[in-house]
Every structure is written in C-alpha cells, then in structure tokens.
C-alpha cells in the first residue's frame, strides 16, 4: 500500500482465504468514506480503492477478517 497515497490505494490481504473481509476507510471524524466486503478465493488477495476524489488528509483503513482486525493510518495527498 503506498502511503501517502494520491489516487489508488492498494491493500494486500493474506491468510483470509474463504473468509469474509470487511474494509472501511474512515475520515478523522469517523465517517465511512469507502466500504467494501469480499471473500478471497486465494491465500493472498489484493484490493484497489480509487481515492482520487477524497480530500487531502488523514484516514483510517479498518480491516476485519474473521477474528483478525487491523487499523492502518493512510495519508491522502494530491
């Protein structure tokens, strides 16, 4: 995942084959700006998000897969 990001945010998910993965990109006030759910068919899966329309700033990418959770800080720039 490039960070900072300007147009395309790429997320690689590992070890989540056949598990539902929920992803939310939240702004600093907690509003969901992008949301996506998918079930990877392989052990490693890559998702891409177009963030070019988002304003510059700090966002938080929340990833839930089964019992695993992670929150990543993302900086959006032009």
PDB file of N, CA, C and O in Angstrom:
ATOM      1  N   UNK A   1       0.855  -1.171   0.000  1.00  0.00           N
ATOM      2  CA  UNK A   1       0.000   0.000   0.000  1.00  0.00           C
ATOM      3  C   UNK A   1       0.898   1.229   0.000  1.00  0.00           C
ATOM      4  O   UNK A   1       1.686   1.410   0.928  1.00  0.00           O
ATOM      5  N   UNK A   2       0.797   2.067  -1.008  1.00  0.00           N
ATOM      6  CA  UNK A   2       1.577   3.309  -0.961  1.00  0.00           C
ATOM      7  C   UNK A   2       1.011   4.240   0.103  1.00  0.00           C
ATOM      8  O   UNK A   2      -0.205   4.391   0.219  1.00  0.00           O
ATOM      9  N   UNK A   3       1.882   4.858   0.871  1.00  0.00           N
ATOM     10  CA  UNK A   3       1.427   5.783   1.900  1.00  0.00           C
ATOM     11  C   UNK A   3       2.495   6.856   2.038  1.00  0.00           C
ATOM     12  O   UNK A   3       3.582   6.521   2.509  1.00  0.00           O
ATOM     13  N   UNK A   4       2.286   8.108   1.672  1.00  0.00           N
ATOM     14  CA  UNK A   4       0.965   8.643   1.322  1.00  0.00           C
ATOM     15  C   UNK A   4       0.464   8.160  -0.037  1.00  0.00           C
ATOM     16  O   UNK A   4       1.227   7.665  -0.866  1.00  0.00           O
ATOM     17  N   UNK A   5      -0.831   8.321  -0.233  1.00  0.00           N
ATOM     18  CA  UNK A   5      -1.496   7.872  -1.453  1.00  0.00           C
ATOM     19  C   UNK A   5      -2.139   9.082  -2.129  1.00  0.00           C
ATOM     20  O   UNK A   5      -2.591  10.010  -1.458  1.00  0.00           O
ATOM     21  N   UNK A   6      -2.176   9.065  -3.467  1.00  0.00           N
ATOM     22  CA  UNK A   6      -2.808  10.182  -4.173  1.00  0.00           C
ATOM     23  C   UNK A   6      -4.032   9.751  -4.966  1.00  0.00           C
ATOM     24  O   UNK A   6      -5.016  10.489  -5.016  1.00  0.00           O
ATOM     25  N   UNK A   7      -3.997   8.581  -5.586  1.00  0.00           N
ATOM     26  CA  UNK A   7      -5.147   8.207  -6.420  1.00  0.00           C
ATOM     27  C   UNK A   7      -5.640   6.783  -6.192  1.00  0.00           C
ATOM     28  O   UNK A   7      -6.849   6.567  -6.111  1.00  0.00           O
ATOM     29  N   UNK A   8      -4.743   5.804  -6.085  1.00  0.00           N
ATOM     30  CA  UNK A   8      -5.158   4.409  -5.920  1.00  0.00           C
ATOM     31  C   UNK A   8      -4.514   3.831  -4.659  1.00  0.00           C
ATOM     32  O   UNK A   8      -3.291   3.803  -4.521  1.00  0.00           O
ATOM     33  N   UNK A   9      -5.358   3.379  -3.760  1.00  0.00           N
ATOM     34  CA  UNK A   9      -4.914   2.717  -2.539  1.00  0.00           C
ATOM     35  C   UNK A   9      -4.989   1.217  -2.764  1.00  0.00           C
ATOM     36  O   UNK A   9      -6.049   0.689  -3.098  1.00  0.00           O
ATOM     37  N   UNK A  10      -3.876   0.533  -2.584  1.00  0.00           N
ATOM     38  CA  UNK A  10      -3.832  -0.921  -2.774  1.00  0.00           C
ATOM     39  C   UNK A  10      -3.636  -1.592  -1.420  1.00  0.00           C
ATOM     40  O   UNK A  10      -2.769  -1.210  -0.634  1.00  0.00           O
ATOM     41  N   UNK A  11      -4.459  -2.596  -1.172  1.00  0.00           N
ATOM     42  CA  UNK A  11      -4.375  -3.334   0.078  1.00  0.00           C
ATOM     43  C   UNK A  11      -4.193  -4.806  -0.229  1.00  0.00           C
ATOM     44  O   UNK A  11      -4.980  -5.393  -0.971  1.00  0.00           O
ATOM     45  N   UNK A  12      -3.163  -5.401   0.338  1.00  0.00           N
ATOM     46  CA  UNK A  12      -2.923  -6.838   0.170  1.00  0.00           C
ATOM     47  C   UNK A  12      -3.383  -7.542   1.440  1.00  0.00           C
ATOM     48  O   UNK A  12      -2.949  -7.207   2.542  1.00  0.00           O
ATOM     49  N   UNK A  13      -4.266  -8.521   1.271  1.00  0.00           N
ATOM     50  CA  UNK A  13      -4.795  -9.303   2.389  1.00  0.00           C
ATOM     51  C   UNK A  13      -4.231 -10.712   2.278  1.00  0.00           C
ATOM     52  O   UNK A  13      -4.310 -11.341   1.223  1.00  0.00           O
ATOM     53  N   UNK A  14      -3.661 -11.203   3.375  1.00  0.00           N
ATOM     54  CA  UNK A  14      -3.084 -12.551   3.393  1.00  0.00           C
ATOM     55  C   UNK A  14      -3.788 -13.423   4.424  1.00  0.00           C
ATOM     56  O   UNK A  14      -4.328 -12.925   5.412  1.00  0.00           O
ATOM     57  N   UNK A  15      -3.776 -14.717   4.184  1.00  0.00           N
ATOM     58  CA  UNK A  15      -4.309 -15.711   5.121  1.00  0.00           C
ATOM     59  C   UNK A  15      -5.778 -15.487   5.457  1.00  0.00           C
ATOM     60  O   UNK A  15      -6.182 -15.672   6.605  1.00  0.00           O
ATOM     61  N   UNK A  16      -6.577 -15.095   4.480  1.00  0.00           N
ATOM     62  CA  UNK A  16      -8.012 -14.894   4.702  1.00  0.00           C
ATOM     63  C   UNK A  16      -8.840 -15.643   3.662  1.00  0.00           C
ATOM     64  O   UNK A  16      -9.989 -15.284   3.408  1.00  0.00           O
ATOM     65  N   UNK A  17      -8.265 -16.674   3.065  1.00  0.00           N
ATOM     66  CA  UNK A  17      -8.966 -17.427   2.020  1.00  0.00           C
ATOM     67  C   UNK A  17     -10.302 -17.948   2.546  1.00  0.00           C
ATOM     68  O   UNK A  17     -10.374 -18.541   3.622  1.00  0.00           O
ATOM     69  N   UNK A  18     -11.358 -17.716   1.763  1.00  0.00           N
ATOM     70  CA  UNK A  18     -12.724 -18.162   2.053  1.00  0.00           C
ATOM     71  C   UNK A  18     -13.323 -17.540   3.309  1.00  0.00           C
ATOM     72  O   UNK A  18     -14.316 -18.049   3.829  1.00  0.00           O
ATOM     73  N   UNK A  19     -12.739 -16.443   3.811  1.00  0.00           N
ATOM     74  CA  UNK A  19     -13.307 -15.712   4.941  1.00  0.00           C
ATOM     75  C   UNK A  19     -13.822 -14.366   4.442  1.00  0.00           C
ATOM     76  O   UNK A  19     -13.218 -13.753   3.563  1.00  0.00           O
ATOM     77  N   UNK A  20     -14.927 -13.915   4.999  1.00  0.00           N
ATOM     78  CA  UNK A  20     -15.440 -12.602   4.622  1.00  0.00           C
ATOM     79  C   UNK A  20     -14.522 -11.523   5.187  1.00  0.00           C
ATOM     80  O   UNK A  20     -14.197 -11.521   6.375  1.00  0.00           O
ATOM     81  N   UNK A  21     -14.111 -10.610   4.314  1.00  0.00           N
ATOM     82  CA  UNK A  21     -13.254  -9.496   4.701  1.00  0.00           C
ATOM     83  C   UNK A  21     -14.059  -8.211   4.533  1.00  0.00           C
ATOM     84  O   UNK A  21     -14.610  -7.951   3.464  1.00  0.00           O
ATOM     85  N   UNK A  22     -14.123  -7.411   5.595  1.00  0.00           N
ATOM     86  CA  UNK A  22     -14.805  -6.118   5.559  1.00  0.00           C
ATOM     87  C   UNK A  22     -13.759  -5.023   5.677  1.00  0.00           C
ATOM     88  O   UNK A  22     -12.893  -5.059   6.551  1.00  0.00           O
ATOM     89  N   UNK A  23     -13.854  -4.047   4.779  1.00  0.00           N
ATOM     90  CA  UNK A  23     -12.904  -2.939   4.770  1.00  0.00           C
ATOM     91  C   UNK A  23     -13.678  -1.629   4.795  1.00  0.00           C
ATOM     92  O   UNK A  23     -14.637  -1.445   4.045  1.00  0.00           O
ATOM     93  N   UNK A  24     -13.248  -0.717   5.670  1.00  0.00           N
ATOM     94  CA  UNK A  24     -13.831   0.622   5.734  1.00  0.00           C
ATOM     95  C   UNK A  24     -12.705   1.638   5.770  1.00  0.00           C
ATOM     96  O   UNK A  24     -11.733   1.470   6.506  1.00  0.00           O
ATOM     97  N   UNK A  25     -12.836   2.687   4.979  1.00  0.00           N
ATOM     98  CA  UNK A  25     -11.906   3.809   5.033  1.00  0.00           C
ATOM     99  C   UNK A  25     -12.648   4.947   5.716  1.00  0.00           C
ATOM    100  O   UNK A  25     -13.623   5.477   5.181  1.00  0.00           O
ATOM    101  N   UNK A  26     -12.178   5.317   6.902  1.00  0.00           N
ATOM    102  CA  UNK A  26     -12.851   6.320   7.721  1.00  0.00           C
ATOM    103  C   UNK A  26     -12.055   7.623   7.709  1.00  0.00           C
ATOM    104  O   UNK A  26     -10.825   7.616   7.669  1.00  0.00           O
ATOM    105  N   UNK A  27     -12.790   8.754   7.745  1.00  0.00           N
ATOM    106  CA  UNK A  27     -12.086  10.029   7.876  1.00  0.00           C
ATOM    107  C   UNK A  27     -11.779  10.265   9.354  1.00  0.00           C
ATOM    108  O   UNK A  27     -12.116   9.435  10.198  1.00  0.00           O
ATOM    109  N   UNK A  28     -11.145  11.387   9.666  1.00  0.00           N
ATOM    110  CA  UNK A  28     -10.704  11.657  11.036  1.00  0.00           C
ATOM    111  C   UNK A  28     -11.865  11.792  12.014  1.00  0.00           C
ATOM    112  O   UNK A  28     -11.673  11.617  13.217  1.00  0.00           O
ATOM    113  N   UNK A  29     -13.071  12.102  11.523  1.00  0.00           N
ATOM    114  CA  UNK A  29     -14.231  12.225  12.412  1.00  0.00           C
ATOM    115  C   UNK A  29     -15.016  10.919  12.523  1.00  0.00           C
ATOM    116  O   UNK A  29     -16.047  10.875  13.195  1.00  0.00           O
ATOM    117  N   UNK A  30     -14.538   9.851  11.868  1.00  0.00           N
ATOM    118  CA  UNK A  30     -15.175   8.550  11.989  1.00  0.00           C
ATOM    119  C   UNK A  30     -16.211   8.230  10.929  1.00  0.00           C
ATOM    120  O   UNK A  30     -16.865   7.189  11.003  1.00  0.00           O
ATOM    121  N   UNK A  31     -16.376   9.105   9.942  1.00  0.00           N
ATOM    122  CA  UNK A  31     -17.336   8.833   8.860  1.00  0.00           C
ATOM    123  C   UNK A  31     -16.736   7.856   7.864  1.00  0.00           C
ATOM    124  O   UNK A  31     -15.573   7.982   7.479  1.00  0.00           O
ATOM    125  N   UNK A  32     -17.539   6.880   7.448  1.00  0.00           N
ATOM    126  CA  UNK A  32     -17.087   5.907   6.449  1.00  0.00           C
ATOM    127  C   UNK A  32     -17.096   6.568   5.074  1.00  0.00           C
ATOM    128  O   UNK A  32     -18.149   6.982   4.590  1.00  0.00           O
ATOM    129  N   UNK A  33     -15.937   6.666   4.452  1.00  0.00           N
ATOM    130  CA  UNK A  33     -15.813   7.277   3.134  1.00  0.00           C
ATOM    131  C   UNK A  33     -15.892   6.220   2.029  1.00  0.00           C
ATOM    132  O   UNK A  33     -16.422   6.488   0.951  1.00  0.00           O
ATOM    133  N   UNK A  34     -15.367   5.024   2.297  1.00  0.00           N
ATOM    134  CA  UNK A  34     -15.429   3.889   1.370  1.00  0.00           C
ATOM    135  C   UNK A  34     -15.653   2.633   2.189  1.00  0.00           C
ATOM    136  O   UNK A  34     -15.104   2.484   3.281  1.00  0.00           O
ATOM    137  N   UNK A  35     -16.464   1.729   1.656  1.00  0.00           N
ATOM    138  CA  UNK A  35     -16.671   0.441   2.313  1.00  0.00           C
ATOM    139  C   UNK A  35     -16.705  -0.644   1.254  1.00  0.00           C
ATOM    140  O   UNK A  35     -17.188  -0.436   0.141  1.00  0.00           O
ATOM    141  N   UNK A  36     -16.180  -1.811   1.624  1.00  0.00           N
ATOM    142  CA  UNK A  36     -16.180  -2.932   0.689  1.00  0.00           C
ATOM    143  C   UNK A  36     -16.100  -4.231   1.483  1.00  0.00           C
ATOM    144  O   UNK A  36     -15.444  -4.300   2.523  1.00  0.00           O
ATOM    145  N   UNK A  37     -16.774  -5.252   0.978  1.00  0.00           N
ATOM    146  CA  UNK A  37     -16.690  -6.603   1.538  1.00  0.00           C
ATOM    147  C   UNK A  37     -16.394  -7.569   0.405  1.00  0.00           C
ATOM    148  O   UNK A  37     -16.872  -7.391  -0.716  1.00  0.00           O
ATOM    149  N   UNK A  38     -15.609  -8.584   0.699  1.00  0.00           N
ATOM    150  CA  UNK A  38     -15.299  -9.596  -0.310  1.00  0.00           C
ATOM    151  C   UNK A  38     -14.847 -10.868   0.395  1.00  0.00           C
ATOM    152  O   UNK A  38     -14.527 -10.853   1.584  1.00  0.00           O
ATOM    153  N   UNK A  39     -14.827 -11.960  -0.347  1.00  0.00           N
ATOM    154  CA  UNK A  39     -14.342 -13.242   0.152  1.00  0.00           C
ATOM    155  C   UNK A  39     -13.224 -13.693  -0.782  1.00  0.00           C
ATOM    156  O   UNK A  39     -13.491 -14.108  -1.910  1.00  0.00           O
ATOM    157  N   UNK A  40     -11.966 -13.616  -0.323  1.00  0.00           N
ATOM    158  CA  UNK A  40     -10.841 -14.014  -1.175  1.00  0.00           C
ATOM    159  C   UNK A  40     -10.900 -15.499  -1.524  1.00  0.00           C
ATOM    160  O   UNK A  40     -11.243 -16.335  -0.688  1.00  0.00           O
ATOM    161  N   UNK A  41     -10.565 -15.803  -2.756  1.00  0.00           N
ATOM    162  CA  UNK A  41     -10.518 -17.192  -3.222  1.00  0.00           C
ATOM    163  C   UNK A  41      -9.100 -17.752  -3.198  1.00  0.00           C
ATOM    164  O   UNK A  41      -8.883 -18.919  -3.523  1.00  0.00           O
ATOM    165  N   UNK A  42      -8.138 -16.920  -2.813  1.00  0.00           N
ATOM    166  CA  UNK A  42      -6.738 -17.346  -2.728  1.00  0.00           C
ATOM    167  C   UNK A  42      -6.172 -16.893  -1.384  1.00  0.00           C
ATOM    168  O   UNK A  42      -6.774 -16.063  -0.703  1.00  0.00           O
ATOM    169  N   UNK A  43      -5.024 -17.434  -1.005  1.00  0.00           N
ATOM    170  CA  UNK A  43      -4.404 -17.078   0.269  1.00  0.00           C
ATOM    171  C   UNK A  43      -3.955 -15.620   0.309  1.00  0.00           C
ATOM    172  O   UNK A  43      -3.958 -14.997   1.371  1.00  0.00           O
ATOM    173  N   UNK A  44      -3.572 -15.079  -0.834  1.00  0.00           N
ATOM    174  CA  UNK A  44      -3.186 -13.675  -0.931  1.00  0.00           C
ATOM    175  C   UNK A  44      -4.104 -12.992  -1.934  1.00  0.00           C
ATOM    176  O   UNK A  44      -4.320 -13.492  -3.038  1.00  0.00           O
ATOM    177  N   UNK A  45      -4.642 -11.842  -1.536  1.00  0.00           N
ATOM    178  CA  UNK A  45      -5.611 -11.129  -2.370  1.00  0.00           C
ATOM    179  C   UNK A  45      -5.289  -9.641  -2.309  1.00  0.00           C
ATOM    180  O   UNK A  45      -4.929  -9.125  -1.251  1.00  0.00           O
ATOM    181  N   UNK A  46      -5.416  -8.952  -3.436  1.00  0.00           N
ATOM    182  CA  UNK A  46      -5.185  -7.508  -3.465  1.00  0.00           C
ATOM    183  C   UNK A  46      -6.449  -6.788  -3.895  1.00  0.00           C
ATOM    184  O   UNK A  46      -7.077  -7.156  -4.888  1.00  0.00           O
ATOM    185  N   UNK A  47      -6.821  -5.755  -3.141  1.00  0.00           N
ATOM    186  CA  UNK A  47      -7.953  -4.891  -3.474  1.00  0.00           C
ATOM    187  C   UNK A  47      -7.407  -3.506  -3.781  1.00  0.00           C
ATOM    188  O   UNK A  47      -6.418  -3.068  -3.194  1.00  0.00           O
ATOM    189  N   UNK A  48      -8.069  -2.822  -4.713  1.00  0.00           N
ATOM    190  CA  UNK A  48      -7.685  -1.450  -5.053  1.00  0.00           C
ATOM    191  C   UNK A  48      -8.865  -0.525  -4.811  1.00  0.00           C
ATOM    192  O   UNK A  48     -10.009  -0.866  -5.110  1.00  0.00           O
ATOM    193  N   UNK A  49      -8.573   0.643  -4.269  1.00  0.00           N
ATOM    194  CA  UNK A  49      -9.581   1.651  -3.987  1.00  0.00           C
ATOM    195  C   UNK A  49      -9.193   2.940  -4.692  1.00  0.00           C
ATOM    196  O   UNK A  49      -8.058   3.399  -4.566  1.00  0.00           O
ATOM    197  N   UNK A  50     -10.120   3.526  -5.430  1.00  0.00           N
ATOM    198  CA  UNK A  50      -9.889   4.824  -6.056  1.00  0.00           C
ATOM    199  C   UNK A  50     -10.166   5.895  -5.006  1.00  0.00           C
ATOM    200  O   UNK A  50     -11.309   6.073  -4.586  1.00  0.00           O
ATOM    201  N   UNK A  51      -9.133   6.600  -4.588  1.00  0.00           N
ATOM    202  CA  UNK A  51      -9.280   7.635  -3.567  1.00  0.00           C
ATOM    203  C   UNK A  51      -9.018   9.029  -4.137  1.00  0.00           C
ATOM    204  O   UNK A  51      -8.859   9.988  -3.381  1.00  0.00           O
ATOM    205  N   UNK A  52      -8.972   9.145  -5.449  1.00  0.00           N
ATOM    206  CA  UNK A  52      -8.638  10.428  -6.077  1.00  0.00           C
ATOM    207  C   UNK A  52      -9.662  11.516  -5.770  1.00  0.00           C
ATOM    208  O   UNK A  52      -9.320  12.698  -5.786  1.00  0.00           O
ATOM    209  N   UNK A  53     -10.906  11.145  -5.493  1.00  0.00           N
ATOM    210  CA  UNK A  53     -11.954  12.133  -5.217  1.00  0.00           C
ATOM    211  C   UNK A  53     -11.979  12.578  -3.753  1.00  0.00           C
ATOM    212  O   UNK A  53     -12.671  13.539  -3.418  1.00  0.00           O
ATOM    213  N   UNK A  54     -11.245  11.902  -2.887  1.00  0.00           N
ATOM    214  CA  UNK A  54     -11.230  12.274  -1.473  1.00  0.00           C
ATOM    215  C   UNK A  54     -10.365  13.506  -1.260  1.00  0.00           C
ATOM    216  O   UNK A  54      -9.397  13.728  -1.987  1.00  0.00           O
ATOM    217  N   UNK A  55     -10.719  14.306  -0.261  1.00  0.00           N
ATOM    218  CA  UNK A  55      -9.911  15.474   0.062  1.00  0.00           C
ATOM    219  C   UNK A  55      -8.629  15.029   0.762  1.00  0.00           C
ATOM    220  O   UNK A  55      -8.572  13.949   1.351  1.00  0.00           O
ATOM    221  N   UNK A  56      -7.611  15.870   0.691  1.00  0.00           N
ATOM    222  CA  UNK A  56      -6.349  15.573   1.362  1.00  0.00           C
ATOM    223  C   UNK A  56      -6.573  15.479   2.863  1.00  0.00           C
ATOM    224  O   UNK A  56      -7.392  16.207   3.423  1.00  0.00           O
ATOM    225  N   UNK A  57      -5.849  14.588   3.506  1.00  0.00           N
ATOM    226  CA  UNK A  57      -5.965  14.465   4.955  1.00  0.00           C
ATOM    227  C   UNK A  57      -5.593  13.080   5.430  1.00  0.00           C
ATOM    228  O   UNK A  57      -5.046  12.267   4.685  1.00  0.00           O
ATOM    229  N   UNK A  58      -5.906  12.833   6.691  1.00  0.00           N
ATOM    230  CA  UNK A  58      -5.597  11.556   7.328  1.00  0.00           C
ATOM    231  C   UNK A  58      -6.864  10.715   7.391  1.00  0.00           C
ATOM    232  O   UNK A  58      -7.932  11.198   7.765  1.00  0.00           O
ATOM    233  N   UNK A  59      -6.724   9.459   7.021  1.00  0.00           N
ATOM    234  CA  UNK A  59      -7.827   8.498   7.040  1.00  0.00           C
ATOM    235  C   UNK A  59      -7.358   7.250   7.772  1.00  0.00           C
ATOM    236  O   UNK A  59      -6.162   7.036   7.964  1.00  0.00           O
ATOM    237  N   UNK A  60      -8.325   6.431   8.177  1.00  0.00           N
ATOM    238  CA  UNK A  60      -8.017   5.180   8.856  1.00  0.00           C
ATOM    239  C   UNK A  60      -8.684   4.043   8.104  1.00  0.00           C
ATOM    240  O   UNK A  60      -9.895   4.056   7.885  1.00  0.00           O
ATOM    241  N   UNK A  61      -7.889   3.064   7.713  1.00  0.00           N
ATOM    242  CA  UNK A  61      -8.371   1.900   6.983  1.00  0.00           C
ATOM    243  C   UNK A  61      -8.573   0.773   7.992  1.00  0.00           C
ATOM    244  O   UNK A  61      -7.616   0.271   8.582  1.00  0.00           O
ATOM    245  N   UNK A  62      -9.838   0.385   8.182  1.00  0.00           N
ATOM    246  CA  UNK A  62     -10.165  -0.688   9.125  1.00  0.00           C
ATOM    247  C   UNK A  62     -10.429  -1.960   8.340  1.00  0.00           C
ATOM    248  O   UNK A  62     -11.241  -1.983   7.416  1.00  0.00           O
ATOM    249  N   UNK A  63      -9.728  -3.017   8.724  1.00  0.00           N
ATOM    250  CA  UNK A  63      -9.838  -4.305   8.037  1.00  0.00           C
ATOM    251  C   UNK A  63     -10.245  -5.356   9.062  1.00  0.00           C
ATOM    252  O   UNK A  63      -9.591  -5.512  10.093  1.00  0.00           O
ATOM    253  N   UNK A  64     -11.327  -6.077   8.775  1.00  0.00           N
ATOM    254  CA  UNK A  64     -11.788  -7.179   9.621  1.00  0.00           C
ATOM    255  C   UNK A  64     -11.879  -8.426   8.763  1.00  0.00           C
ATOM    256  O   UNK A  64     -12.507  -8.417   7.704  1.00  0.00           O
ATOM    257  N   UNK A  65     -11.249  -9.502   9.225  1.00  0.00           N
ATOM    258  CA  UNK A  65     -11.302 -10.789   8.528  1.00  0.00           C
ATOM    259  C   UNK A  65     -11.397 -11.880   9.583  1.00  0.00           C
ATOM    260  O   UNK A  65     -10.413 -12.187  10.255  1.00  0.00           O
ATOM    261  N   UNK A  66     -12.579 -12.465   9.729  1.00  0.00           N
ATOM    262  CA  UNK A  66     -12.761 -13.474  10.765  1.00  0.00           C
ATOM    263  C   UNK A  66     -12.535 -12.847  12.127  1.00  0.00           C
ATOM    264  O   UNK A  66     -13.178 -11.854  12.469  1.00  0.00           O
ATOM    265  N   UNK A  67     -11.632 -13.415  12.904  1.00  0.00           N
ATOM    266  CA  UNK A  67     -11.324 -12.880  14.235  1.00  0.00           C
ATOM    267  C   UNK A  67     -10.178 -11.872  14.207  1.00  0.00           C
ATOM    268  O   UNK A  67      -9.820 -11.323  15.249  1.00  0.00           O
ATOM    269  N   UNK A  68      -9.605 -11.624  13.052  1.00  0.00           N
ATOM    270  CA  UNK A  68      -8.480 -10.699  12.918  1.00  0.00           C
ATOM    271  C   UNK A  68      -8.993  -9.304  12.587  1.00  0.00           C
ATOM    272  O   UNK A  68      -9.928  -9.142  11.802  1.00  0.00           O
ATOM    273  N   UNK A  69      -8.367  -8.295  13.199  1.00  0.00           N
ATOM    274  CA  UNK A  69      -8.706  -6.903  12.929  1.00  0.00           C
ATOM    275  C   UNK A  69      -7.422  -6.090  12.841  1.00  0.00           C
ATOM    276  O   UNK A  69      -6.437  -6.375  13.523  1.00  0.00           O
ATOM    277  N   UNK A  70      -7.454  -5.074  11.992  1.00  0.00           N
ATOM    278  CA  UNK A  70      -6.311  -4.163  11.885  1.00  0.00           C
ATOM    279  C   UNK A  70      -6.825  -2.790  11.488  1.00  0.00           C
ATOM    280  O   UNK A  70      -7.810  -2.674  10.759  1.00  0.00           O
ATOM    281  N   UNK A  71      -6.159  -1.758  11.965  1.00  0.00           N
ATOM    282  CA  UNK A  71      -6.454  -0.385  11.574  1.00  0.00           C
ATOM    283  C   UNK A  71      -5.144   0.244  11.124  1.00  0.00           C
ATOM    284  O   UNK A  71      -4.152   0.239  11.853  1.00  0.00           O
ATOM    285  N   UNK A  72      -5.157   0.786   9.911  1.00  0.00           N
ATOM    286  CA  UNK A  72      -3.962   1.390   9.327  1.00  0.00           C
ATOM    287  C   UNK A  72      -4.214   2.864   9.055  1.00  0.00           C
ATOM    288  O   UNK A  72      -5.289   3.239   8.586  1.00  0.00           O
ATOM    289  N   UNK A  73      -3.229   3.695   9.347  1.00  0.00           N
ATOM    290  CA  UNK A  73      -3.321   5.124   9.066  1.00  0.00           C
ATOM    291  C   UNK A  73      -2.921   5.362   7.618  1.00  0.00           C
ATOM    292  O   UNK A  73      -1.897   4.858   7.157  1.00  0.00           O
ATOM    293  N   UNK A  74      -3.738   6.137   6.899  1.00  0.00           N
ATOM    294  CA  UNK A  74      -3.491   6.442   5.489  1.00  0.00           C
ATOM    295  C   UNK A  74      -3.475   7.960   5.324  1.00  0.00           C
ATOM    296  O   UNK A  74      -4.372   8.648   5.813  1.00  0.00           O
ATOM    297  N   UNK A  75      -2.472   8.476   4.646  1.00  0.00           N
ATOM    298  CA  UNK A  75      -2.384   9.907   4.368  1.00  0.00           C
ATOM    299  C   UNK A  75      -2.703  10.126   2.899  1.00  0.00           C
ATOM    300  O   UNK A  75      -2.038   9.566   2.028  1.00  0.00           O
ATOM    301  N   UNK A  76      -3.717  10.940   2.618  1.00  0.00           N
ATOM    302  CA  UNK A  76      -4.138  11.253   1.243  1.00  0.00           C
ATOM    303  C   UNK A  76      -3.558  12.604   0.864  1.00  0.00           C
ATOM    304  O   UNK A  76      -3.763  13.596   1.563  1.00  0.00           O
ATOM    305  N   UNK A  77      -2.825  12.638  -0.258  1.00  0.00           N
ATOM    306  CA  UNK A  77      -2.258  13.875  -0.799  1.00  0.00           C
ATOM    307  C   UNK A  77      -2.591  13.942  -2.283  1.00  0.00           C
ATOM    308  O   UNK A  77      -3.011  12.948  -2.875  1.00  0.00           O
ATOM    309  N   UNK A  78      -2.404  15.116  -2.884  1.00  0.00           N
ATOM    310  CA  UNK A  78      -2.639  15.256  -4.326  1.00  0.00           C
ATOM    311  C   UNK A  78      -1.464  14.767  -5.104  1.00  0.00           C
ATOM    312  O   UNK A  78      -1.479  14.806  -6.334  1.00  0.00           O
TER     313      UNK A  78
END
